[in-house]
Amino acid sequence: MSSSRLSVLGVSALLLLAACGTVPDDGAAAAAAPPGVLKIDTSPEQNRIRARKVEAIAAEVPAAIRAKGEFLVGTSTFEPPLSFVADDNVTPIGVEEDIASIVADVLGLKPRIEATSWENLFLAVRSGKYAAGFSNITVTEERKDIYDFATYRLDQLAWEVPKDSTITSIAKPADVAGLSVAVGSGTNQEKILLGWDKQNRAAGLKPAQIQYYKQAADTYLALKSGRIQAFFAPNPTSAYHAAVSGDTKIVGTYSGAGPTLQGLIAAMTRKGNGLAKPIADALNALIKDGTYAKVLARWGLANEAVPESLVNPPGLPREQ
């Protein structure tokens, strides 16, 4: 997970916004919902998009894992659309589970997904209990000392505004000058926003009116009523909300790593166990055949697509 903590939005608040129903296998969920609204399947059955085994890539999987025939993946239950529990309050579902499942398909392994705590996830991957972790994990230089990574999503923050807003783009500090903006207290996005506001003040521009809300429902009510003009938050939750509610739109994204590096979300494996490359190769095959794009679209996360899965790319710099 990036430092843009996802606790700013509650699971229950977002689930109330998601229409329950069956998503077609081709991922074209929007076709079953009103224009501009994504219909989300929150049932435990899921009817997931699946992929085919690629023999050449499956042969790359370390022999010990191939012999088990299983791809045991750890995830943490955070919030939709990342990883959360289905209507049965037990089954882990979300984009993380879907990506892990199609990777398992290409590797010729049976996917098995186990929800655990964020802290235990790292310990279990390091010990070898889990073959990999799929849990909105940001690549960092410190983590690369202990783990290997295969990237599959951009680590993005998003600017969300009402659907009928005249704001069409927020990409730089000057774009928020004079705006009333909500942001989560103590988050990475707050740090970025405060930095932008400081630059604007120094340049003689109007300061932003920064507001804080503890509950997602309060934030979106303020956005709908016009008390705030924009909401700066993690892209997965904002893009999901915009897709399932139809009330808002995304007018800009910004790297969770800041202005000098594009942050990346990745599958995490134990260092040197030989699994990161096959996972990356599987992801690249899925990107090429279009399956990957369908999964992201299913959860409203098309704007976090990567053109290629990379093994151990530059990560967030070490803490000073």
C-alpha positions as a printed NumPy array, in Angstrom:
array([[  0.   ,   0.   ,   0.   ],
       [  1.24 ,   3.482,  -0.702],
       [  1.362,   6.137,   1.994],
       [ -1.984,   7.405,   0.688],
       [ -3.854,   5.355,   3.287],
       [ -7.131,   4.006,   1.985],
       [ -8.951,   4.319,   5.292],
       [-10.278,   7.704,   4.179],
       [-13.195,   5.874,   2.573],
       [-15.289,   3.309,   4.405],
       [-16.136,  -0.052,   2.922],
       [-19.794,   0.228,   3.809],
       [-20.15 ,   3.67 ,   2.248],
       [-18.784,   2.476,  -1.071],
       [-20.654,  -0.806,  -1.071],
       [-23.914,   1.075,  -0.702],
       [-23.058,   2.831,  -3.937],
       [-22.378,  -0.362,  -5.869],
       [-25.296,  -1.991,  -7.611],
       [-25.331,  -5.724,  -7.027],
       [-25.678,  -7.944, -10.054],
       [-23.794, -10.298, -12.315],
       [-20.974,  -8.881, -14.396],
       [-20.746, -10.498, -17.854],
       [-17.661, -12.589, -18.556],
       [-16.431, -10.101, -21.149],
       [-16.126,  -7.459, -18.428],
       [-18.588,  -5.097, -20.132],
       [-20.42 ,  -4.375, -16.896],
       [-21.465,  -0.91 , -17.957],
       [-23.718,  -2.398, -20.632],
       [-25.957,  -3.818, -17.904],
       [-26.287,  -0.509, -16.051],
       [-27.556,   3.005, -16.843],
       [-25.223,   5.078, -19.055],
       [-22.112,   6.133, -17.175],
       [-22.73 ,   3.767, -14.26 ],
       [-20.741,   0.591, -13.683],
       [-22.642,  -2.388, -12.291],
       [-20.547,  -4.353,  -9.808],
       [-20.949,  -7.998,  -8.862],
       [-20.472,  -8.326,  -5.089],
       [-21.616, -11.942,  -4.864],
       [-19.185, -14.617,  -3.644],
       [-19.563, -16.499,  -6.95 ],
       [-18.055, -13.567,  -8.904],
       [-18.17 , -15.092, -12.39 ],
       [-14.595, -13.876, -12.825],
       [-12.866, -13.212, -16.118],
       [-10.478, -16.113, -16.712],
       [ -7.41 , -16.736, -18.863],
       [ -5.735, -19.687, -20.551],
       [ -2.552, -21.449, -19.525],
       [  0.547, -20.481, -21.496],
       [  2.818, -23.504, -21.492],
       [  6.074, -21.607, -22.031],
       [  5.363, -19.273, -19.111],
       [  4.06 , -22.062, -16.868],
       [  7.36 , -23.862, -17.413],
       [  9.166, -20.914, -15.786],
       [  7.426, -21.465, -12.446],
       [  9.805, -22.899,  -9.806],
       [  9.474, -26.679,  -9.606],
       [  8.356, -26.718,  -5.965],
       [  5.408, -24.451,  -6.715],
       [  4.556, -26.334,  -9.931],
       [  4.485, -29.568,  -7.95 ],
       [  1.896, -28.127,  -5.545],
       [ -0.261, -27.071,  -8.469],
       [ -1.516, -24.133,  -6.435],
       [ -0.957, -20.396,  -6.434],
       [ -1.498, -19.415,  -2.801],
       [ -1.852, -15.647,  -2.653],
       [ -2.164, -13.384,   0.352],
       [ -4.237, -10.215,   0.311],
       [ -5.591,  -7.782,   2.865],
       [ -9.204,  -6.745,   3.012],
       [ -9.157,  -3.001,   2.533],
       [-11.842,  -1.37 ,   0.436],
       [-13.585,  -1.757,  -2.896],
       [-12.478,  -2.086,  -5.567],
       [ -9.131,  -3.361,  -4.301],
       [ -9.871,  -6.241,  -1.961],
       [-12.961,  -6.603,   0.188],
       [-15.459,  -9.234,   1.238],
       [-18.413, -10.354,  -0.846],
       [-22.051, -10.369,   0.221],
       [-21.392, -13.487,   2.29 ],
       [-18.979, -11.465,   4.471],
       [-16.339, -14.156,   3.953],
       [-15.161, -14.451,   0.338],
       [-12.358, -12.046,  -0.7  ],
       [-13.21 , -10.247,  -3.945],
       [-11.874,  -7.266,  -5.837],
       [ -9.417,  -6.29 ,  -8.53 ],
       [ -6.514,  -7.799,  -6.559],
       [ -8.2  , -11.212,  -6.468],
       [ -9.073, -10.963, -10.163],
       [ -5.517, -10.103, -11.218],
       [ -4.092, -12.883,  -9.039],
       [ -6.566, -15.369, -10.54 ],
       [ -5.76 , -14.64 , -14.18 ],
       [ -2.032, -14.776, -13.416],
       [ -2.591, -18.2  , -11.843],
       [ -4.471, -19.291, -14.974],
       [ -1.552, -18.38 , -17.245],
       [  0.862, -20.149, -14.899],
       [ -1.281, -23.285, -14.983],
       [ -1.927, -23.147, -11.238],
       [ -5.098, -23.226,  -9.184],
       [ -5.623, -19.857,  -7.497],
       [ -6.223, -19.844,  -3.759],
       [ -6.604, -16.47 ,  -2.091],
       [ -6.333, -15.931,   1.624],
       [ -7.184, -12.673,   3.401],
       [ -4.896, -11.646,   6.237],
       [ -3.689,  -8.546,   8.035],
       [ -1.372,  -6.09 ,   6.281],
       [  1.467,  -6.875,   8.696],
       [  1.073, -10.657,   8.437],
       [  0.997, -10.464,   4.638],
       [  4.639,  -9.38 ,   4.537],
       [  5.711, -11.972,   7.084],
       [  3.862, -14.77 ,   5.253],
       [  5.384, -13.878,   1.874],
       [  8.847, -13.639,   3.413],
       [  8.482, -17.033,   5.082],
       [  7.267, -18.665,   1.877],
       [  3.787, -19.434,   3.171],
       [  2.306, -17.334,   0.381],
       [  3.691, -17.597,  -3.125],
       [  2.881, -13.926,  -3.602],
       [  1.082, -10.949,  -2.158],
       [ -1.459,  -9.036,  -4.227],
       [ -2.606,  -6.192,  -2.   ],
       [ -2.07 ,  -2.724,  -3.483],
       [  1.62 ,  -3.004,  -2.548],
       [  3.78 ,  -0.117,  -3.699],
       [  7.312,  -0.871,  -4.912],
       [  9.845,   0.777,  -2.598],
       [ 13.626,   0.575,  -2.487],
       [ 13.506,  -0.686,   1.108],
       [ 11.071,  -3.476,   0.258],
       [ 13.259,  -4.567,  -2.663],
       [ 15.932,  -5.572,  -0.139],
       [ 13.673,  -8.4  ,   1.047],
       [ 11.143,  -9.007,  -1.757],
       [ 10.913,  -9.168,  -5.537],
       [  8.177,  -7.349,  -7.443],
       [  6.239,  -7.69 , -10.71 ],
       [  4.25 ,  -4.544, -11.452],
       [  0.629,  -4.485, -12.601],
       [ -0.965,  -1.105, -11.763],
       [ -0.035,   2.542, -11.472],
       [  0.068,   3.959,  -7.948],
       [ -2.183,   6.954,  -8.51 ],
       [ -4.016,   9.656,  -6.609],
       [ -7.065,  11.245,  -8.224],
       [ -8.94 ,  14.516,  -8.392],
       [-12.685,  13.847,  -8.221],
       [-15.298,  16.526,  -8.955],
       [-19.077,  16.549,  -9.501],
       [-20.178,  15.175, -12.869],
       [-21.531,  18.581, -13.938],
       [-18.51 ,  20.557, -12.693],
       [-16.957,  23.079, -15.062],
       [-13.545,  21.877, -13.862],
       [-12.085,  19.764, -16.644],
       [ -8.502,  19.251, -15.513],
       [ -6.393,  19.43 , -12.352],
       [ -2.781,  18.706, -13.133],
       [ -0.643,  21.365, -11.426],
       [ -0.638,  23.624,  -8.348],
       [ -2.201,  26.606, -10.108],
       [ -5.243,  24.465, -10.96 ],
       [ -6.3  ,  24.327,  -7.286],
       [ -5.758,  28.004,  -6.501],
       [ -8.922,  29.34 ,  -4.863],
       [-10.718,  25.988,  -4.92 ],
       [-12.468,  24.407,  -1.956],
       [-10.869,  20.961,  -1.7  ],
       [-11.411,  17.976,   0.625],
       [ -8.526,  15.693,   1.548],
       [ -7.858,  13.037,   4.167],
       [ -5.91 ,  14.192,   7.213],
       [ -2.436,  12.691,   7.584],
       [ -2.394,  11.188,   4.085],
       [  0.149,  11.396,   1.301],
       [ -2.318,  13.385,  -0.777],
       [ -2.681,  15.948,   2.008],
       [  1.097,  16.42 ,   1.999],
       [  1.057,  16.979,  -1.766],
       [ -1.912,  19.365,  -1.608],
       [ -0.336,  21.44 ,   1.175],
       [  2.834,  21.663,  -0.915],
       [  0.867,  22.867,  -3.931],
       [ -0.972,  25.432,  -1.819],
       [  2.32 ,  26.725,  -0.423],
       [  3.634,  27.182,  -3.97 ],
       [  0.485,  29.05 ,  -4.97 ],
       [  0.693,  31.405,  -2.011],
       [  4.341,  32.131,  -2.794],
       [  3.346,  32.927,  -6.394],
       [  0.625,  35.315,  -5.232],
       [ -2.252,  33.02 ,  -6.225],
       [ -5.39 ,  32.486,  -4.169],
       [ -5.03 ,  29.884,  -1.407],
       [ -7.049,  26.691,  -1.555],
       [ -9.78 ,  26.22 ,   1.031],
       [ -8.84 ,  22.827,   2.446],
       [-11.524,  20.868,   4.274],
       [-11.466,  17.569,   6.146],
       [-14.243,  14.996,   6.586],
       [-14.019,  11.776,   8.578],
       [-16.657,   9.846,   6.64 ],
       [-16.911,   9.16 ,   2.916],
       [-20.629,   9.896,   2.981],
       [-19.969,  13.364,   4.425],
       [-17.331,  14.093,   1.802],
       [-19.592,  13.136,  -1.079],
       [-22.536,  15.029,   0.382],
       [-20.325,  18.129,   0.559],
       [-19.235,  17.559,  -3.027],
       [-22.821,  17.117,  -4.211],
       [-24.092,  20.18 ,  -2.34 ],
       [-21.3  ,  22.416,  -3.596],
       [-19.613,  22.992,  -0.224],
       [-16.445,  21.624,  -1.798],
       [-15.427,  21.671,  -5.456],
       [-12.981,  18.767,  -5.524],
       [-11.808,  15.735,  -3.556],
       [ -8.17 ,  14.572,  -3.63 ],
       [ -7.926,  10.88 ,  -2.725],
       [ -6.449,   7.492,  -3.751],
       [ -7.402,   6.776,  -7.353],
       [ -8.799,   3.248,  -6.844],
       [-11.524,   4.365,  -4.453],
       [-12.254,   7.59 ,  -6.352],
       [-12.375,   5.915,  -9.767],
       [-14.586,   3.161,  -8.361],
       [-16.953,   5.679,  -6.775],
       [-17.183,   7.685,  -9.996],
       [-17.874,   4.515, -11.979],
       [-20.549,   3.014,  -9.746],
       [-22.34 ,   6.209,  -8.701],
       [-22.335,   8.193, -11.937],
       [-22.375,  11.369,  -9.806],
       [-18.734,  12.363, -10.164],
       [-15.84 ,  12.305, -12.63 ],
       [-12.051,  12.107, -12.449],
       [-10.349,  15.216, -13.86 ],
       [ -6.762,  14.364, -13.112],
       [ -4.425,  11.803, -11.6  ],
       [ -1.084,  12.238,  -9.865],
       [  1.607,   9.74 ,  -8.951],
       [  1.404,   8.499,  -5.384],
       [  5.209,   8.716,  -5.377],
       [  5.187,  12.469,  -6.019],
       [  6.406,  14.601,  -8.929],
       [  9.702,  12.849,  -9.677],
       [  8.648,   9.182,  -9.905],
       [  5.62 ,   7.249, -11.107],
       [  4.677,   4.943,  -8.258],
       [  3.878,   1.343,  -9.184],
       [  1.744,  -1.359,  -7.566],
       [  3.123,  -4.874,  -7.812],
       [  2.808,  -8.524,  -6.925],
       [  5.307,  -9.228,  -4.157],
       [  7.275, -12.479,  -3.817],
       [ 10.03 , -13.694,  -1.544],
       [ 13.415, -12.402,  -2.679],
       [ 15.165, -14.725,  -5.084],
       [ 12.496, -17.454,  -5.193],
       [ 12.293, -17.24 ,  -8.991],
       [  8.598, -16.385,  -9.186],
       [  8.633, -12.656, -10.004],
       [  9.687, -13.161, -13.628],
       [  7.   , -15.757, -14.48 ],
       [  4.396, -13.499, -12.866],
       [  5.612, -10.549, -14.946],
       [  5.634, -12.704, -18.093],
       [  2.086, -13.839, -17.314],
       [  0.959, -10.249, -16.813],
       [  2.565,  -9.183, -20.079],
       [  0.762, -11.991, -21.911],
       [ -2.505, -10.836, -20.309],
       [ -1.795,  -7.221, -21.284],
       [ -1.119,  -8.302, -24.859],
       [ -4.273, -10.407, -25.262],
       [ -6.579,  -7.834, -23.64 ],
       [ -7.621,  -9.885, -20.597],
       [ -5.816,  -7.527, -18.234],
       [ -7.677,  -4.491, -19.604],
       [-11.021,  -6.267, -19.156],
       [-10.282,  -6.944, -15.495],
       [ -9.364,  -3.319, -14.798],
       [-12.473,  -2.119, -16.644],
       [-14.605,  -4.496, -14.579],
       [-13.637,  -2.526, -11.463],
       [-13.52 ,   0.957, -12.999],
       [ -9.719,   1.13 , -12.905],
       [ -8.813,   1.496, -16.577],
       [ -6.852,   4.642, -15.723],
       [ -4.366,   2.591, -13.667],
       [ -3.296,   0.313, -16.521],
       [  0.405,  -0.216, -17.13 ],
       [  1.751,  -0.866, -20.647],
       [  4.154,  -3.515, -19.368],
       [  4.855,  -5.492, -16.216],
       [  8.349,  -4.815, -14.894],
       [ 10.447,  -6.81 , -12.458],
       [ 11.94 ,  -4.749,  -9.626],
       [ 11.729,  -1.278, -11.233],
       [ 12.865,   1.841,  -9.335],
       [ 10.705,   2.227,  -6.234],
       [  9.895,   4.942,  -3.762],
       [ 13.187,   6.181,  -2.315],
       [ 14.438,   5.091,   1.059],
       [ 13.339,   7.051,   4.131],
       [ 16.001,   9.523,   5.184]])
